[in-house]
Amino acid sequence: MNRITRYWVAALLLLAMGCARQEAVIVTVKNNTELARENETIEIPWEEVTALYAGWEASGVVVTDSSGVELPSQVIYRNEIPRAIIFLAATSPGKSTTYLLLKKNPAAYSPSVFGRLVPERYDDLAWENTLIAYRVYGPALEATGEISNGIDAWVKSTPRLVIDKWYATGDYHRDHGEGLDCYKVGRTLGAGAMAPLVDSAFVLGNNFVKHTILDQGPLRFSFELTYAPYAVREVTVIEKRVITLDAGTRFNRIEAYYENAPEMEVAAGIVLREGEGMIWADALNGVIAYREPQNHDNNEDNGHTAVAVIFPQGMKETRQIDGHLAGIADYTPGKPFVYHAGAGWSKGGFATSEAWHQHVTEELTKIKYPLEVTIKKR
């Protein structure tokens, strides 16, 4: 063996030893259902990562697939402390998929979610991902006399993020090939907001008075809303909501919390429209869903908006209240009530009632049977 050959052999051995010593976390994602799981958020508590590698910094970690291709990820912080790292995974029915966490500076990922306060439109708070958009109404709008604590849905047929564009033009009540706002909220719960239920009637708060953005992409947008105090059975409560929208799903995860609340019933509602629509109510499985009649605003065919609410723990009952399809449950004082609400569109992937029913059924399965995640050192 000549000198040059010996040099390259030694170099390759050193390289191999270096690769073998590289710190890595193996993430195994197992799908225990018969449903193909695509673009589903995996959340790994940061304390579990540092239990394996105490010196790792959250800002210097990437996620790769098993072949080493870097995937978009996001570190979730609270009070500037890293709490978790998230990414999107895919697994076949009954199978497992492997991913890696590596010490490396992450790339700049294109955002798949976005949201912001919109002071130029009376303090709307709007948020979206590549599938759907939503908004709630703020204090400046309430000052004009327009009061609602319901959730508004903007339907989309484009994967582009549109909030800034639509607000800039102000022309979002007509479909110009991307979708539109044809959902009427008014003084209702809209697309799945929650309210205390007293004597079979909703107790509605007003527009939110305070907001805090918690996560701003690229894979998760979340925020907290606080509402002005209002009375529930002679008790003054303060309502808070934490709303989270991840990439890859049409459904918001909502934590509804009522400070100083008594034991009471709560209901999440979907406002019903005049005309024939599809209603689906399944209290045992915790689902209410609705496909609206065709919308003809501006004398145009705006298709059908569809909405669904899922209580993972099931509902006490479902019934129609104050022009809503409502799912009802008991509220435990001092704890947030966690549920999910989402929307779709006949021109954005759900041409039939059956298609929306199937999508909601699959979402219910994903919520009730989350992917099983384990991590270990490589």
Number of C-alpha atoms within 10 A of each C-alpha: 6 6 8 9 10 10 12 11 12 12 12 11 12 12 12 12 11 11 10 11 10 11 15 19 18 18 23 17 20 21 23 16 16 11 14 14 18 13 14 19 20 20 17 19 15 20 13 15 22 13 11 15 14 10 9 16 14 21 14 11 20 23 27 20 15 13 9 12 11 17 17 19 25 24 24 22 15 10 7 7 11 16 17 19 22 21 23 19 18 19 20 16 14 12 13 16 16 19 21 24 22 20 17 12 11 17 11 9 13 10 16 21 25 26 25 18 19 17 13 10 15 16 20 20 21 20 27 27 29 21 25 30 27 22 20 22 26 28 19 18 18 17 11 9 8 15 19 23 23 28 24 26 30 25 28 27 19 14 12 15 22 23 21 14 11 15 13 12 8 10 13 19 16 16 17 9 9 18 21 21 20 22 19 15 18 15 15 24 25 25 28 33 23 30 23 24 21 13 8 12 12 20 17 19 22 19 25 27 15 13 17 12 16 18 20 18 23 21 25 27 24 22 19 18 20 18 21 15 15 16 13 18 15 8 11 16 20 17 21 20 22 21 22 19 29 27 25 19 18 24 24 21 18 22 18 22 23 24 15 14 21 17 11 15 18 22 29 28 34 31 25 22 16 8 8 11 16 15 17 15 20 15 20 14 16 22 24 27 27 25 27 24 17 17 16 12 13 10 7 11 12 22 18 24 24 27 26 28 29 29 24 18 14 17 22 14 15 22 14 14 18 13 14 19 25 27 30 24 23 15 20 16 15 13 13 17 19 17 23 25 25 25 28 27 26 22 17 18 13 19 14 15 18 12 13 25 20 12 16 23 14 15 18 19 15 17 14 13 13 16 22 12 16 13 18 14 13 13
